Amino acid sequence: MARMPIRVRRFIVLCGTSLCLWLIAPIPSFAGPCTEQSEAPGIFVPVRGCFSLGVGYQYQHFNVLGTRFHNNDYSVDFGVHIFDLITGAAGRVTVGVEGAATGGFGGNTGGSPSLNVKSIFLGAGPHIAIENASRFEPWIHGLAGWERLRFTQTATLGANSALGYMVGGGLDIRVTPGIYWRFQAD
């Protein structure tokens, strides 16, 4: 079976991400928990709203072609609430779509030869959270997308692109209404 060219794979990931965002853009929430006016009296309404934007730092560890190394990354996340699996007076289990972009720097393979490494990941996928009145909101997510590693000193390794994924979870801790501190592991 012939292998799909990288440009075709990139185009498919871009089209899939665009389609997901286009489908949810006109109706950000089927359940409508963004305002108290759209919810029945006595039902918990989260303070965070339908959209979320996050920026952060992350540490990544890689094992590529038998070489282990790490990267420091900056990341940007965007989330949109889609619907609620369970809604009640004490909280709700929400389902959303999350998109993420990370850009890595400072990677060094060590050994001989020592190579500098840069990375980028672009992906999207489901985000499931337990939202409640406490300060702590646990969640899980799974993102699929495009991962690219660039080794700067060699033509042998050069740049490598492939389908990438991030699966994990974390905990959002409310600092003030609308601002959260996020801890996650993928």
Secondary structure, DSSP 8 states (H G I E B T S, - for coil): -----HHHHHHHHHHHHHHHHHHHSS-S-SS-TTSGGGS-TTS---SS-SEEEEEEEEEEEEEETTEEEEEEEEEEEEEEEEEEEEE-SSEEEEEEEEEEEEEEEEEE--SSS--EEEEEEEEEEEEEEEEESSSEEEEEEEEEEEEEEEETT-TTT-EEEEEEEEEEEEEEEEEETTEEEEEEE-
